[in-house]
Amino acid sequence: MKRVLQKLLARILLLISGWKLEGEVPDIKKCVIIGAPHTSNWDFFFGMLYKLHYGLNIHFLMKEELFSFPFKRFFQTVGGIPVNRHKKNNLVETLYKKFTQEDQFQLALSPEGTRGRVKTWKRGFYYIATKAQVPIVLGYMDYGRKVVGVGPVFYPGSDIDEDMAAIKDYYSTIQAKFPEQFCVQYDSVQTEAEING
């Protein structure tokens, strides 16, 4: 019954907003899902509608400050994982362990890491996927077509420069809520040590 109500709520909100869903997360027990462009808080809203509609048990990272009353229980229920952004936390290693400990674990991340314009995308998602030996699913919010969807499954290779260029190229035709804040220009690579702080 809960599942039916979630799907109904998602459909109603999609109808009201004029948005559509496109593609389905493949039946893969473990994967990293990236969502881009990320230039607005609305991105989270449309991503949640996708999650609710398909009844997915996707986890995602959020700043620790949001896990306080009255939102803590809600974010925990929908799959939120709190992150302290002000101290070294070896995030890649922590999330790698989650993948090894769980029979099924799907993790959604924003490669931009912020709603503002960034030239250098965070590489944590890539290092987590390669360390855990899981594929990367390319998710998107296209405000030009009013579509939230899932694209191809990307399997990391041996060349991170080549892989990151290919991933960014996929997002080059997708329109952000605020296009001036979305950059797909290729840039230099952060090391895993830089990400872990």
N, C-alpha and C positions, 0 to 999 in steps of 0.2 A: 504493500500500500504506500509506504514511504517513497519507494522508487517511482511509482506512478505519479504521485503528487509532485515530486521534484521535476520530472519530465514535463508535466503539465505547466508548472510554474515557469520553467525555462521557455517553453513554447509561447506562453502568453507574453512574457517580457520581450522575447525576440520579435513577436508580431507587433507589439507596441512600438518598439524601437526601429522596426523596419530592417532588422538584420537577419542574415541567414547563416546556416552552418554548412560547412563544406569539408568533405573527407572525414575519415574516422581514424582515431588512433589505432594502429595495427595491433593485432593480438600478440603482443610481445610482453612477457612477464616483467622484464627489467629493461628500462631505457631512460635516457635523459631527453626531455622534451624542452626545446627552446622556443620562446615566444617573442616575436619582434614584428613590427617596431614597438617600442615602449616609450611613448611620449606623453601619456595621460593616465590618470587614475581609472579612466573608463576601460583601459585595456584589461585590468583585473576583472571588472564587471563582466565583460564579454567572454573572457576566458572562463569565468565561473559558470556562465550560462552553458558553455560547451560541456564543461565537466558535469554539471547537473543533468543536462539532457541525455548524455550517454551513460550516466551513472558510474563515472570513472573514479577510481581511488588514487588520484594523482596528488602528490605532495609538492609543496613549494616553499621557498625560503622567504621570510619576511623579517623586517627589522624588529628586534626584540621589544622596542618601545611600544609597538602595537599590541603586544600581548598583555594588556592590563584591562581592568574592569572598565566598561562592560563587554569588551570585545574578545577577551582571552578565550572563553569557551567556544565562541563561534569560530575563530580562526583555527583552534585545535581540532574542532569537529570537521572542518572542511579540508584539513590536510596541511595546515600551516606549520612550518618549522622555524622557531625563533632563532635569529642570528644576532650576536653582539658585534656590531661593526666597529667598535672602538678598542678591541683588543685582539691580539693574535689568537686564532682559534684553530689553525690547521684544518680549514674547512674541507679541502679536498680529501684528506685522509679520513675525516669524520664521516663524510658522505659515502666514501668508498666502503667503509665498514658497514654502513646501513645496507648497501647493496649485497654485501656478503652474508649479512645476518638474516635478511628477509627472503622468503620464497618468491615474493612478488613486490617490486618496488619501482614505481614510475615517478621521476622527479622532474618538475618543471622549473625552468630558470629563465631569467632575462639576460641575454648576453651583454646588453648595454649596462645593466646594473643601476640605472637611474633614468628619470624621465627627461633630464636635460640632454643637450647635444654632446655626444662624446665621440671622439675620433677613434679611440682605442677601445674595442669591445673587451670585456672581461673574458678570460680564457678558462675560468674555473669549470664551466660545463664540459669543455673539451678534455681537460685533464681528468675530470671525474669519470667521463665515459671511457677514455682509454685505459685508465687504471682498473676500472671495474669490468672492462671488456664488454661493454654494452653499446648498442647503436644510439644515434642521436636522431630524434624525430623533429622535423622542422615545422613548427606551428606559427601561425600568423594572425594578425588583426588588420584587415585591409579596409580602411575607412573610405577609400574611393568607391569600392563595390559594396560596402557594408556587409562584409563577410568575415567571420572568424572560422578558421579552418586548420587543417593539418595537411602538410605536403609530404614529400618523400622521406624515406628512412635513409639516413646518412651513416655509412660505416667508416669511421676514422681509418686513415691509411698510415703510411710511415712518414709523410711529409706534412707537418702542421701548417706550414705556409700555404701550400697548395690547397689543403682542406679548408682553411679559414677563408681563402679567396673564393672557393667554390660556394661555401655557405653564404658569404656576404653577397655573392652574385645572385643567389636564389632570391634574396630579399630586395633586389634592386628595383623591381617593378611593383612592389607593394607599397601602398600609400599610408603614411602615418596620420594620426589625428592632427599633429602639428609637423608637417613635412620638413620645415626648416630645422627641426631638432633631431632629425633622423639622418645619420651618416653611414653610408655603406662603402665609403672609400677604404681601400685596404691599407693596413698599417702594420707596424712591427709587432712582434709576438711577445706577450708577457710570459715569463717563466712561471712554473708552478710555485717556486719559492717566493716570487713577487706577489702572487695571489694570496698565499698563506700568510703574508706579512712578515 
